[in-house]
């Protein structure tokens, strides 16, 4: 992942991501990441804010999320 550490706006629209929690843990570790686009995607797993230290925008519009959103049971980031 070394060569991706400068990635700051990955666009992954229309993809299917299984075990998204692991995916987000890896992507969230990129220090330059500012925006993540998962529009029209099928995502399985938990999306929480703890994985992202520098993320400013997460776009999942028109996507399917099969899992939890947020750090706690209330869905808060």
N, C-alpha and C positions, 0 to 999 in steps of 0.2 A: 504493500500500500504506500510505500515511500514516495513514489512518483505522483500519487494523487493528493498529497498533503496540501498542495496549493489550490486544489479544486474549491471553488467558492459558490458556483451556481450549477449543480448538476440537474439536468432535466431528464427525468425518467418517466415521462408520460406514457400511458398505455401499456405498462408492463405488469406482469404477475409476479408478486414477491411472496414466497412462502417462508415461514419463520422470520418474519419481518423484524422481530425484536433483535435478532443477531445482526441483521443487515443494518438496522439503524444504529446499533452500538458501534459498528465499524465506521459507517459514514459519519456518525456524530463525533467521532474522534478526530476528524479532519479539522485542524485549527482555523482554517480560512473559510469554512463553510458558512455562508450567510443565508442562502435560500435553497430549499429542496422542493422540487416540483414532482408530484406523483399524480397529476391529473389523469383522470380516466383509467386509473390503475386498479388492480385487484390486490389488496394487501392483507396478509394474514399475520396477526401478532399484536403486540401492545405498542402503542405510540405514546411515549412519555417524554417530558422535557428534560429529564435527568441525563439522557444520552447526548444532548446537544449543549455544548458550552458557548458556541458563538452563533447559533442559528437565530436568525431574525424573522424568517418567514417559512412556514410549511404550507404548501398548497396541495390539498387533496380533493379539490372540487370535482364533482362527478365521478369520484372514485368509490370503490367499495372497500370498507375497512371491516374485517372480521376479527374483532378483538376489542381491547379497551383503549380509550383515549385519555391520557392524563397520568399524573403521578400517583393519584389516590382514587378512592372509590367515587369521588364526586366528578372526576374527569378534568381536574384542574392541572394546568402546567405549572 
